[in-house]
């Protein structure tokens, strides 16, 4: 298949490893990946902060960039983020309705069925649970609120992780509870967000897992930031990074929150 | 207890009125003038309550217990989702037909000997209640726990008029004795543990046994003896209602303790204050809510006491029944096609029990008698306080939008969507002439995020973070970034952005096709559409 990658603004700038891993998996499975250059952001941050007028311009750009999928230019749009997949299905429509742009509502409605979170694409479209990955580590998975309740990816990430050779999946206590990120919530209600992420980090550490995995780098930025602050020794990884790893080629993308020799020092 | 005024290790001795209360309880909220708008913003309230470790311990334990019980009782229902959908449909019908249903309800209450009053706002409702009580020549009444009377601050109003209203629900009584405010709509004293309750009883109840322990049965026994005396002397009772039935003029109370039943049957006069949205059209509709409410609220299959009454019955129960139908902002809520779903709320509190924000901050942080997720959408709508100079406008932002509340709501209120909608309304009515931090940030990001080329340029700029990074992460930064870095590190941007990586690895723009497989599948899929 010919697949358009929506990298997401966060992966594009801060966590390219999630998008790189997505490309790696899809190519390994024999598909063509395209990176539409006009892409930027899905508009979720603006929408969830109440800036609908501004969000509408961002949604417009997103729709314009990925609309060629409707003409058969590509077969699907794949995104390594349950949160952004959820925004394509929910927030984008809210925004278009709120600003009274009925044409944009229609375009959003037309595009969203072609937009898949990577876990949905692998299982629902490609019909795969075992993608040939090898990852000999203990992993605990946080399902992330928007993946669970907006994009509704269900147990797909768990099914994919369980099929990874060598991987030991450890249950995360209170996995369904929010990590306290919530986009600008983490700034506007910094005290409360801190209390929430403290609980999440404590639960992660209680598992003794080497790696915390989610399908969303926004939550990983939040939980990873808290884990890093206490030097917990837990690595954060996107689901795609784990699925991209094989015996022959362990995935070696950028590692966030990790000391590295080539960093610029103060 | 003897107290000397010596100073020990620099700690000043407690002044006499601050001597430790038994059990260590403290009331750290004042009863506000406006119960829907206490005056502080959510972040201010949360900052204060998050520091109360005892409250957080009590709340975490209590919400977890109720949450688990609810889940147990919901899981055993084969038709739970059907019931939720039925309830949603009934409440949608009520919102669509509210004026005619209210008239039908009024006619049926009147036909059965009840007296119906209409109150536009809280002040009018309170005045009507006080006038009825005064006409009986008494200054002492009993009350069934009621959110409607919390909303109007009735007890405070009556006190100013020289009338004492005794709360008879155990938790509500604890709150009242402690000069506190409720922290939850179903479990008002959820923020207290039993040792604090013992302290409140010993300090404030007057007739508590001196050897009272903190065993739940002893506390309940003390409360029962205390309340019995109130019930047997009261000639007027005040209640709210869980549901009014338009078709028959019936009013109902769902409760656990039986204190409500005492208030509803012993006194000669009963005054019921009801928000105009608490209607259902048909008697049969009660069946749906009688199943949803107890399981959602307290995790019980059925609440121990369900009282329903229609007007007055000669020789049985109160012989005078006043029903006050109160608007207090509800018709304004009804004009918002998205926000009005909040009126479907049956006040079960399940959204609070599941909400991680509520669980950490408690109800007082919300600065309204309606806390938690439902309060975050109800309060700003009832008050129309969405402008940024109104503390209430911070409530729709007091959520991480995790969506757990919508998942448990028995009437399927889409709370996260309404939160986002109210945030947008709030941004639309900003009154600042000078843009604030958020206006600046959001406006600056828009042209960049809505244009691929501008975005590409901006992504290069992100690498500036590498200059301040240390070992791949960023620690303390000045305001406003400190709001993040006070508790979390930020990663520094990677050396190679995704676009640079793509350009390096995919010079042709797309993945070189490795086999005919991709193209073949592609064609097949297109044909399938």
Interface residues (C-beta under 8 A of the other chain):
Chain A: X1 X2 X7 X9 X11 X12 X13 X14 X15 X16 X17 X19 X20 X23 X26 X27 X30 X31 X32 X33 X34 X35 X37 X38 X39 X40 X41 X43 X45 X46 X47 X48 X49 X50 X51 X52 X54 X57 X58 X60 X61 X65 X72 X75 X90 X91 X94 X98 X145 X146 X148 X149 X150 X176 X177 X178 X180 X181 X182 X183 X184 X185 X186 X187 X188 X189 X190 X191 X192 X193 X194 X195 X196 X197 X198 X199 X221 X222 X224 X225 X226 X228 X229 X254 X255 X256 X257 X258 X259 X260 X262 X263 X264 X265 X266
Chain B: X42 X43 X46 X47 X50 X356 X357 X360 X361 X394 X396 X397 X398 X399 X400 X401 X402 X403 X404 X406 X407 X417 X420 X421 X422 X423 X424 X425 X426 X427 X428 X438 X442 X443 X445 X446 X447 X448 X449 X450 X451 X452 X454 X455 X456 X459 X462 X466 X467 X468 X469 X470 X471 X472 X473 X475 X480 X483 X484 X486 X487 X488 X489 X490 X491 X492 X493 X494 X495 X496 X497 X498 X499 X501 X502 X506 X509 X510 X511 X513 X514 X515 X517 X518 X519 X521 X522 X525 X526
